[in-house]
Amino acid sequence: MAKKKHDLQKDFHNFLEQSRQRFGEFSKELGVLAKRGEKEVVKASRIGKLQLDIVSLNMQKEKLYYEIGKKVASLNARKKVGITELEPYWKRMRKIETDRRKRKQELSSVQKKAK
């Protein structure tokens, strides 16, 4: 009986030792995976920030185009710009402005009739 108990203790001790080694290996593997995951998170974060920076810069560029356009239109209205390549745009702008005035007059007329 004592021998059986001793064998069980020995087997249990061997089991614990093997388990400890396996948990040690498992722990190392988890550490490696965690580092890889951390690197991926850092990489994804950097990619996201760079993409947001690009979007922001594109928006700044579009705003600048808008401001340049307003300035050129303002100068054209004062006959200070004579760029023939822009003439088709000025024609479209005049047509839009004429149509806008007509709609505004129609709106005023409809509003007066409604009263």
N, CA, C and O atoms as a GROMACS GRO file, in nm:
protein
  460
    1MET      N    1   0.081  -0.119   0.000
    1MET     CA    2   0.000   0.000   0.000
    1MET      C    3   0.085   0.125   0.000
    1MET      O    4   0.055   0.222  -0.068
    2ALA      N    5   0.194   0.121   0.078
    2ALA     CA    6   0.284   0.235   0.086
    2ALA      C    7   0.350   0.258  -0.049
    2ALA      O    8   0.375   0.371  -0.089
    3LYS      N    9   0.379   0.145  -0.119
    3LYS     CA   10   0.441   0.158  -0.250
    3LYS      C   11   0.345   0.222  -0.349
    3LYS      O   12   0.386   0.304  -0.431
    4LYS      N   13   0.218   0.186  -0.341
    4LYS     CA   14   0.117   0.245  -0.430
    4LYS      C   15   0.106   0.395  -0.404
    4LYS      O   16   0.098   0.474  -0.498
    5LYS      N   17   0.107   0.432  -0.278
    5LYS     CA   18   0.098   0.572  -0.241
    5LYS      C   19   0.220   0.648  -0.293
    5LYS      O   20   0.208   0.759  -0.345
    6HIS      N   21   0.337   0.586  -0.279
    6HIS     CA   22   0.460   0.647  -0.327
    6HIS      C   23   0.456   0.661  -0.479
    6HIS      O   24   0.498   0.764  -0.533
    7ASP      N   25   0.406   0.558  -0.550
    7ASP     CA   26   0.396   0.564  -0.695
    7ASP      C   27   0.298   0.674  -0.738
    7ASP      O   28   0.323   0.746  -0.835
    8LEU      N   29   0.187   0.686  -0.667
    8LEU     CA   30   0.089   0.790  -0.698
    8LEU      C   31   0.150   0.928  -0.678
    8LEU      O   32   0.131   1.018  -0.759
    9GLN      N   33   0.224   0.943  -0.568
    9GLN     CA   34   0.288   1.072  -0.541
    9GLN      C   35   0.390   1.104  -0.651
    9GLN      O   36   0.400   1.218  -0.696
   10LYS      N   37   0.465   1.001  -0.692
   10LYS     CA   38   0.565   1.020  -0.797
   10LYS      C   39   0.497   1.057  -0.928
   10LYS      O   40   0.540   1.148  -0.998
   11ASP      N   41   0.390   0.985  -0.961
   11ASP     CA   42   0.315   1.015  -1.083
   11ASP      C   43   0.257   1.157  -1.078
   11ASP      O   44   0.262   1.232  -1.175
   12PHE      N   45   0.202   1.192  -0.963
   12PHE     CA   46   0.144   1.325  -0.946
   12PHE      C   47   0.252   1.432  -0.958
   12PHE      O   48   0.231   1.536  -1.020
   13HIS      N   49   0.368   1.406  -0.899
   13HIS     CA   50   0.480   1.499  -0.907
   13HIS      C   51   0.525   1.514  -1.053
   13HIS      O   52   0.550   1.626  -1.099
   14ASN      N   53   0.534   1.404  -1.126
   14ASN     CA   54   0.570   1.409  -1.268
   14ASN      C   55   0.466   1.488  -1.348
   14ASN      O   56   0.500   1.569  -1.434
   15PHE      N   57   0.339   1.463  -1.317
   15PHE     CA   58   0.231   1.535  -1.383
   15PHE      C   59   0.244   1.685  -1.358
   15PHE      O   60   0.231   1.765  -1.451
   16LEU      N   61   0.268   1.723  -1.232
   16LEU     CA   62   0.283   1.865  -1.198
   16LEU      C   63   0.402   1.927  -1.270
   16LEU      O   64   0.394   2.041  -1.318
   17GLU      N   65   0.511   1.854  -1.277
   17GLU     CA   66   0.631   1.905  -1.344
   17GLU      C   67   0.606   1.925  -1.493
   17GLU      O   68   0.645   2.027  -1.549
   18GLN      N   69   0.542   1.828  -1.556
   18GLN     CA   70   0.509   1.840  -1.698
   18GLN      C   71   0.413   1.957  -1.720
   18GLN      O   72   0.426   2.034  -1.816
   19SER      N   73   0.315   1.968  -1.631
   19SER     CA   74   0.218   2.078  -1.642
   19SER      C   75   0.287   2.213  -1.628
   19SER      O   76   0.258   2.307  -1.702
   20ARG      N   77   0.380   2.223  -1.533
   20ARG     CA   78   0.454   2.347  -1.511
   20ARG      C   79   0.532   2.383  -1.637
   20ARG      O   80   0.534   2.499  -1.678
   21GLN      N   81   0.597   2.283  -1.699
   21GLN     CA   82   0.673   2.308  -1.821
   21GLN      C   83   0.582   2.352  -1.935
   21GLN      O   84   0.613   2.444  -2.010
   22ARG      N   85   0.468   2.284  -1.948
   22ARG     CA   86   0.373   2.320  -2.053
   22ARG      C   87   0.317   2.461  -2.032
   22ARG      O   88   0.303   2.538  -2.127
   23PHE      N   89   0.285   2.493  -1.907
   23PHE     CA   90   0.235   2.628  -1.879
   23PHE      C   91   0.343   2.732  -1.905
   23PHE      O   92   0.314   2.843  -1.950
   24GLY      N   93   0.467   2.698  -1.876
   24GLY     CA   94   0.578   2.789  -1.906
   24GLY      C   95   0.590   2.816  -2.055
   24GLY      O   96   0.606   2.930  -2.098
   25GLU      N   97   0.581   2.710  -2.135
   25GLU     CA   98   0.586   2.724  -2.281
   25GLU      C   99   0.466   2.803  -2.331
   25GLU      O  100   0.479   2.890  -2.417
   26PHE      N  101   0.351   2.771  -2.275
   26PHE     CA  102   0.228   2.841  -2.313
   26PHE      C  103   0.239   2.990  -2.280
   26PHE      O  104   0.198   3.075  -2.359
   27SER      N  105   0.296   3.020  -2.165
   27SER     CA  106   0.315   3.158  -2.123
   27SER      C  107   0.406   3.232  -2.220
   27SER      O  108   0.379   3.346  -2.256
   28LYS      N  109   0.515   3.168  -2.261
   28LYS     CA  110   0.607   3.229  -2.357
   28LYS      C  111   0.536   3.256  -2.490
   28LYS      O  112   0.551   3.363  -2.549
   29GLU      N  113   0.458   3.159  -2.536
   29GLU     CA  114   0.384   3.176  -2.662
   29GLU      C  115   0.284   3.289  -2.652
   29GLU      O  116   0.267   3.366  -2.746
   30LEU      N  117   0.218   3.299  -2.537
   30LEU     CA  118   0.124   3.410  -2.518
   30LEU      C  119   0.196   3.544  -2.522
   30LEU      O  120   0.145   3.641  -2.577
   31GLY      N  121   0.314   3.549  -2.462
   31GLY     CA  122   0.394   3.672  -2.465
   31GLY      C  123   0.429   3.713  -2.607
   31GLY      O  124   0.420   3.830  -2.643
   32VAL      N  125   0.470   3.615  -2.688
   32VAL     CA  126   0.503   3.642  -2.827
   32VAL      C  127   0.380   3.692  -2.902
   32VAL      O  128   0.387   3.789  -2.977
   33LEU      N  129   0.266   3.625  -2.881
   33LEU     CA  130   0.142   3.668  -2.947
   33LEU      C  131   0.100   3.808  -2.903
   33LEU      O  132   0.054   3.888  -2.984
   34ALA      N  133   0.117   3.836  -2.774
   34ALA     CA  134   0.081   3.969  -2.723
   34ALA      C  135   0.168   4.076  -2.788
   34ALA      O  136   0.118   4.183  -2.825
   35LYS      N  137   0.297   4.048  -2.802
   35LYS     CA  138   0.386   4.145  -2.867
   35LYS      C  139   0.347   4.166  -3.013
   35LYS      O  140   0.347   4.278  -3.063
   36ARG      N  141   0.315   4.057  -3.081
   36ARG     CA  142   0.270   4.068  -3.220
   36ARG      C  143   0.142   4.151  -3.227
   36ARG      O  144   0.128   4.239  -3.312
   37GLY      N  145   0.049   4.121  -3.137
   37GLY     CA  146  -0.077   4.195  -3.133
   37GLY      C  147  -0.053   4.343  -3.106
   37GLY      O  148  -0.116   4.429  -3.167
   38GLU      N  149   0.037   4.371  -3.014
   38GLU     CA  150   0.069   4.510  -2.982
   38GLU      C  151   0.127   4.580  -3.104
   38GLU      O  152   0.091   4.694  -3.133
   39LYS      N  153   0.215   4.512  -3.175
   39LYS     CA  154   0.274   4.570  -3.296
   39LYS      C  155   0.166   4.597  -3.400
   39LYS      O  156   0.169   4.700  -3.468
   40GLU      N  157   0.071   4.505  -3.413
   40GLU     CA  158  -0.038   4.523  -3.510
   40GLU      C  159  -0.127   4.640  -3.472
   40GLU      O  160  -0.171   4.717  -3.558
   41VAL      N  161  -0.154   4.654  -3.342
   41VAL     CA  162  -0.236   4.767  -3.295
   41VAL      C  163  -0.164   4.899  -3.323
   41VAL      O  164  -0.226   4.995  -3.369
   42VAL      N  165  -0.035   4.903  -3.295
   42VAL     CA  166   0.043   5.024  -3.320
   42VAL      C  167   0.043   5.054  -3.471
   42VAL      O  168   0.026   5.169  -3.512
   43LYS      N  169   0.061   4.950  -3.551
   43LYS     CA  170   0.062   4.968  -3.697
   43LYS      C  171  -0.074   5.019  -3.746
   43LYS      O  172  -0.080   5.114  -3.825
   44ALA      N  173  -0.182   4.957  -3.699
   44ALA     CA  174  -0.316   5.000  -3.740
   44ALA      C  175  -0.344   5.143  -3.695
   44ALA      O  176  -0.405   5.220  -3.769
   45SER      N  177  -0.300   5.177  -3.576
   45SER     CA  178  -0.318   5.312  -3.525
   45SER      C  179  -0.243   5.413  -3.612
   45SER      O  180  -0.296   5.518  -3.645
   46ARG      N  181  -0.122   5.380  -3.647
   46ARG     CA  182  -0.041   5.470  -3.731
   46ARG      C  183  -0.104   5.486  -3.869
   46ARG      O  184  -0.110   5.597  -3.924
   47ILE      N  185  -0.152   5.375  -3.925
   47ILE     CA  186  -0.218   5.380  -4.056
   47ILE      C  187  -0.342   5.470  -4.047
   47ILE      O  188  -0.364   5.554  -4.134
   48GLY      N  189  -0.421   5.451  -3.943
   48GLY     CA  190  -0.542   5.532  -3.926
   48GLY      C  191  -0.509   5.680  -3.914
   48GLY      O  192  -0.577   5.764  -3.974
   49LYS      N  193  -0.406   5.712  -3.836
   49LYS     CA  194  -0.368   5.853  -3.819
   49LYS      C  195  -0.322   5.912  -3.951
   49LYS      O  196  -0.359   6.025  -3.984
   50LEU      N  197  -0.242   5.838  -4.025
   50LEU     CA  198  -0.194   5.888  -4.154
   50LEU      C  199  -0.310   5.908  -4.252
   50LEU      O  200  -0.312   6.006  -4.328
   51GLN      N  201  -0.408   5.816  -4.249
   51GLN     CA  202  -0.524   5.833  -4.337
   51GLN      C  203  -0.604   5.957  -4.299
   51GLN      O  204  -0.650   6.030  -4.386
   52LEU      N  205  -0.620   5.980  -4.169
   52LEU     CA  206  -0.690   6.101  -4.125
   52LEU      C  207  -0.613   6.227  -4.164
   52LEU      O  208  -0.673   6.327  -4.203
   53ASP      N  209  -0.481   6.222  -4.153
   53ASP     CA  210  -0.398   6.336  -4.195
   53ASP      C  211  -0.418   6.365  -4.343
   53ASP      O  212  -0.429   6.481  -4.383
   54ILE      N  213  -0.422   6.259  -4.424
   54ILE     CA  214  -0.442   6.277  -4.569
   54ILE      C  215  -0.578   6.339  -4.597
   54ILE      O  216  -0.588   6.430  -4.679
   55VAL      N  217  -0.682   6.290  -4.530
   55VAL     CA  218  -0.817   6.346  -4.548
   55VAL      C  219  -0.818   6.493  -4.509
   55VAL      O  220  -0.875   6.576  -4.579
   56SER      N  221  -0.755   6.525  -4.398
   56SER     CA  222  -0.748   6.663  -4.351
   56SER      C  223  -0.677   6.752  -4.453
   56SER      O  224  -0.722   6.863  -4.482
   57LEU      N  225  -0.566   6.704  -4.505
   57LEU     CA  226  -0.492   6.781  -4.605
   57LEU      C  227  -0.574   6.798  -4.733
   57LEU      O  228  -0.570   6.905  -4.795
   58ASN      N  229  -0.647   6.695  -4.774
   58ASN     CA  230  -0.735   6.707  -4.892
   58ASN      C  231  -0.844   6.811  -4.868
   58ASN      O  232  -0.878   6.887  -4.958
   59MET      N  233  -0.898   6.814  -4.747
   59MET     CA  234  -1.000   6.913  -4.715
   59MET      C  235  -0.941   7.054  -4.718
   59MET      O  236  -1.005   7.147  -4.766
   60GLN      N  237  -0.820   7.069  -4.665
   60GLN     CA  238  -0.754   7.200  -4.669
   60GLN      C  239  -0.732   7.245  -4.814
   60GLN      O  240  -0.750   7.362  -4.847
   61LYS      N  241  -0.694   7.149  -4.899
   61LYS     CA  242  -0.672   7.179  -5.040
   61LYS      C  243  -0.802   7.223  -5.107
   61LYS      O  244  -0.804   7.321  -5.182
   62GLU      N  245  -0.911   7.150  -5.079
   62GLU     CA  246  -1.040   7.185  -5.138
   62GLU      C  247  -1.085   7.323  -5.091
   62GLU      O  248  -1.139   7.401  -5.169
   63LYS      N  249  -1.063   7.353  -4.964
   63LYS     CA  250  -1.099   7.485  -4.911
   63LYS      C  251  -1.018   7.593  -4.981
   63LYS      O  252  -1.071   7.700  -5.013
   64LEU      N  253  -0.890   7.567  -5.004
   64LEU     CA  254  -0.805   7.663  -5.073
   64LEU      C  255  -0.852   7.683  -5.216
   64LEU      O  256  -0.854   7.796  -5.265
   65TYR      N  257  -0.890   7.575  -5.286
   65TYR     CA  258  -0.946   7.589  -5.421
   65TYR      C  259  -1.069   7.680  -5.418
   65TYR      O  260  -1.085   7.767  -5.503
   66TYR      N  261  -1.154   7.658  -5.320
   66TYR     CA  262  -1.275   7.738  -5.306
   66TYR      C  263  -1.240   7.886  -5.286
   66TYR      O  264  -1.299   7.973  -5.349
   67GLU      N  265  -1.143   7.913  -5.198
   67GLU     CA  266  -1.104   8.051  -5.170
   67GLU      C  267  -1.041   8.116  -5.293
   67GLU      O  268  -1.066   8.233  -5.322
   68ILE      N  269  -0.959   8.039  -5.366
   68ILE     CA  270  -0.899   8.092  -5.490
   68ILE      C  271  -1.009   8.124  -5.591
   68ILE      O  272  -1.007   8.229  -5.655
   69GLY      N  273  -1.104   8.033  -5.603
   69GLY     CA  274  -1.216   8.056  -5.696
   69GLY      C  275  -1.295   8.181  -5.661
   69GLY      O  276  -1.331   8.260  -5.748
   70LYS      N  277  -1.323   8.198  -5.532
   70LYS     CA  278  -1.395   8.319  -5.490
   70LYS      C  279  -1.316   8.445  -5.523
   70LYS      O  280  -1.373   8.544  -5.568
   71LYS      N  281  -1.186   8.440  -5.500
   71LYS     CA  282  -1.101   8.557  -5.526
   71LYS      C  283  -1.098   8.588  -5.675
   71LYS      O  284  -1.110   8.704  -5.715
   72VAL      N  285  -1.080   8.486  -5.758
   72VAL     CA  286  -1.077   8.506  -5.903
   72VAL      C  287  -1.212   8.560  -5.952
   72VAL      O  288  -1.216   8.649  -6.036
   73ALA      N  289  -1.321   8.506  -5.898
   73ALA     CA  290  -1.453   8.555  -5.938
   73ALA      C  291  -1.471   8.700  -5.897
   73ALA      O  292  -1.528   8.780  -5.972
   74SER      N  293  -1.423   8.734  -5.780
   74SER     CA  294  -1.431   8.872  -5.733
   74SER      C  295  -1.351   8.965  -5.825
   74SER      O  296  -1.398   9.073  -5.862
   75LEU      N  297  -1.232   8.923  -5.859
   75LEU     CA  298  -1.147   9.004  -5.948
   75LEU      C  299  -1.209   9.014  -6.087
   75LEU      O  300  -1.202   9.119  -6.151
   76ASN      N  301  -1.270   8.906  -6.134
   76ASN     CA  302  -1.333   8.908  -6.265
   76ASN      C  303  -1.450   9.006  -6.267
   76ASN      O  304  -1.472   9.075  -6.367
   77ALA      N  305  -1.525   9.011  -6.158
   77ALA     CA  306  -1.639   9.102  -6.150
   77ALA      C  307  -1.593   9.247  -6.162
   77ALA      O  308  -1.668   9.333  -6.209
   78ARG      N  309  -1.472   9.274  -6.121
   78ARG     CA  310  -1.417   9.411  -6.129
   78ARG      C  311  -1.332   9.429  -6.255
   78ARG      O  312  -1.260   9.528  -6.270
   79LYS      N  313  -1.342   9.330  -6.345
   79LYS     CA  314  -1.271   9.333  -6.473
   79LYS      C  315  -1.120   9.341  -6.456
   79LYS      O  316  -1.051   9.406  -6.535
   80LYS      N  317  -1.069   9.276  -6.353
   80LYS     CA  318  -0.925   9.275  -6.328
   80LYS      C  319  -0.860   9.145  -6.373
   80LYS      O  320  -0.738   9.129  -6.363
   81VAL      N  321  -0.942   9.053  -6.423
   81VAL     CA  322  -0.889   8.924  -6.468
   81VAL      C  323  -0.933   8.905  -6.612
   81VAL      O  324  -1.051   8.919  -6.644
   82GLY      N  325  -0.840   8.874  -6.699
   82GLY     CA  326  -0.874   8.852  -6.839
   82GLY      C  327  -0.819   8.718  -6.887
   82GLY      O  328  -0.738   8.714  -6.980
   83ILE      N  329  -0.863   8.611  -6.825
   83ILE     CA  330  -0.813   8.478  -6.860
   83ILE      C  331  -0.917   8.412  -6.951
   83ILE      O  332  -1.025   8.376  -6.907
   84THR      N  333  -0.881   8.399  -7.078
   84THR     CA  334  -0.978   8.347  -7.176
   84THR      C  335  -1.020   8.203  -7.146
   84THR      O  336  -1.132   8.163  -7.180
   85GLU      N  337  -0.932   8.125  -7.082
   85GLU     CA  338  -0.967   7.986  -7.050
   85GLU      C  339  -1.081   7.978  -6.948
   85GLU      O  340  -1.148   7.875  -6.937
   86LEU      N  341  -1.103   8.087  -6.875
   86LEU     CA  342  -1.209   8.087  -6.775
   86LEU      C  343  -1.344   8.135  -6.830
   86LEU      O  344  -1.445   8.127  -6.761
   87GLU      N  345  -1.346   8.184  -6.955
   87GLU     CA  346  -1.469   8.240  -7.012
   87GLU      C  347  -1.588   8.142  -7.009
   87GLU      O  348  -1.698   8.184  -6.977
   88PRO      N  349  -1.570   8.011  -7.040
   88PRO     CA  350  -1.685   7.919  -7.030
   88PRO      C  351  -1.743   7.914  -6.888
   88PRO      O  352  -1.864   7.899  -6.870
   89TYR      N  353  -1.657   7.925  -6.789
   89TYR     CA  354  -1.704   7.923  -6.650
   89TYR      C  355  -1.782   8.050  -6.618
   89TYR      O  356  -1.883   8.045  -6.547
   90TRP      N  357  -1.733   8.163  -6.669
   90TRP     CA  358  -1.803   8.289  -6.642
   90TRP      C  359  -1.941   8.288  -6.708
   90TRP      O  360  -2.038   8.339  -6.651
   91LYS      N  361  -1.951   8.230  -6.829
   91LYS     CA  362  -2.081   8.219  -6.895
   91LYS      C  363  -2.177   8.134  -6.812
   91LYS      O  364  -2.294   8.171  -6.793
   92ARG      N  365  -2.127   8.020  -6.763
   92ARG     CA  366  -2.211   7.934  -6.678
   92ARG      C  367  -2.252   8.008  -6.551
   92ARG      O  368  -2.366   7.997  -6.506
   93MET      N  369  -2.157   8.083  -6.493
   93MET     CA  370  -2.185   8.159  -6.371
   93MET      C  371  -2.294   8.264  -6.397
   93MET      O  372  -2.385   8.280  -6.315
   94ARG      N  373  -2.285   8.335  -6.511
   94ARG     CA  374  -2.387   8.436  -6.544
   94ARG      C  375  -2.523   8.371  -6.563
   94ARG      O  376  -2.625   8.425  -6.519
   95LYS      N  377  -2.527   8.254  -6.628
   95LYS     CA  378  -2.654   8.185  -6.649
   95LYS      C  379  -2.714   8.142  -6.515
   95LYS      O  380  -2.834   8.160  -6.491
   96ILE      N  381  -2.632   8.087  -6.430
   96ILE     CA  382  -2.680   8.046  -6.296
   96ILE      C  383  -2.733   8.167  -6.220
   96ILE      O  384  -2.838   8.160  -6.158
   97GLU      N  385  -2.660   8.276  -6.226
   97GLU     CA  386  -2.704   8.397  -6.154
   97GLU      C  387  -2.834   8.451  -6.211
   97GLU      O  388  -2.921   8.495  -6.136
   98THR      N  389  -2.849   8.448  -6.343
   98THR     CA  390  -2.974   8.492  -6.407
   98THR      C  391  -3.090   8.403  -6.362
   98THR      O  392  -3.196   8.453  -6.326
   99ASP      N  393  -3.070   8.271  -6.365
   99ASP     CA  394  -3.173   8.177  -6.321
   99ASP      C  395  -3.208   8.197  -6.174
   99ASP      O  396  -3.324   8.189  -6.136
  100ARG      N  397  -3.107   8.224  -6.092
  100ARG     CA  398  -3.129   8.246  -5.949
  100ARG      C  399  -3.216   8.370  -5.926
  100ARG      O  400  -3.308   8.368  -5.845
  101ARG      N  401  -3.186   8.476  -5.999
  101ARG     CA  402  -3.267   8.599  -5.985
  101ARG      C  403  -3.412   8.574  -6.026
  101ARG      O  404  -3.504   8.621  -5.960
  102LYS      N  405  -3.431   8.500  -6.135
  102LYS     CA  406  -3.568   8.469  -6.181
  102LYS      C  407  -3.644   8.391  -6.074
  102LYS      O  408  -3.759   8.422  -6.044
  103ARG      N  409  -3.579   8.290  -6.015
  103ARG     CA  410  -3.643   8.209  -5.911
  103ARG      C  411  -3.676   8.295  -5.788
  103ARG      O  412  -3.781   8.278  -5.725
  104LYS      N  413  -3.586   8.385  -5.756
  104LYS     CA  414  -3.608   8.472  -5.641
  104LYS      C  415  -3.730   8.562  -5.666
  104LYS      O  416  -3.810   8.586  -5.576
  105GLN      N  417  -3.743   8.612  -5.789
  105GLN     CA  418  -3.860   8.694  -5.824
  105GLN      C  419  -3.988   8.611  -5.819
  105GLN      O  420  -4.091   8.657  -5.769
  106GLU      N  421  -3.980   8.489  -5.871
  106GLU     CA  422  -4.096   8.399  -5.866
  106GLU      C  423  -4.137   8.372  -5.721
  106GLU      O  424  -4.256   8.374  -5.688
  107LEU      N  425  -4.040   8.347  -5.637
  107LEU     CA  426  -4.066   8.322  -5.496
  107LEU      C  427  -4.134   8.442  -5.432
  107LEU      O  428  -4.232   8.427  -5.358
  108SER      N  429  -4.084   8.558  -5.461
  108SER     CA  430  -4.144   8.680  -5.405
  108SER      C  431  -4.286   8.695  -5.453
  108SER      O  432  -4.374   8.731  -5.375
  109SER      N  433  -4.310   8.667  -5.580
  109SER     CA  434  -4.444   8.678  -5.637
  109SER      C  435  -4.539   8.577  -5.570
  109SER      O  436  -4.652   8.612  -5.534
  110VAL      N  437  -4.496   8.456  -5.555
  110VAL     CA  438  -4.579   8.352  -5.494
  110VAL      C  439  -4.609   8.388  -5.348
  110VAL      O  440  -4.721   8.369  -5.301
  111GLN      N  441  -4.510   8.439  -5.277
  111GLN     CA  442  -4.530   8.476  -5.137
  111GLN      C  443  -4.629   8.591  -5.124
  111GLN      O  444  -4.708   8.594  -5.030
  112LYS      N  445  -4.626   8.687  -5.217
  112LYS     CA  446  -4.720   8.800  -5.214
  112LYS      C  447  -4.862   8.752  -5.240
  112LYS      O  448  -4.956   8.799  -5.176
  113LYS      N  449  -4.878   8.657  -5.335
  113LYS     CA  450  -5.011   8.603  -5.367
  113LYS      C  451  -5.067   8.521  -5.250
  113LYS      O  452  -5.189   8.516  -5.231
  114ALA      N  453  -4.981   8.459  -5.174
  114ALA     CA  454  -5.026   8.375  -5.064
  114ALA      C  455  -5.081   8.460  -4.949
  114ALA      O  456  -5.154   8.408  -4.865
  115LYS      N  457  -5.048   8.586  -4.944
  115LYS     CA  458  -5.092   8.672  -4.832
  115LYS      C  459  -5.230   8.721  -4.850
  115LYS      O  460  -5.280   8.794  -4.764
   0.00000   0.00000   0.00000
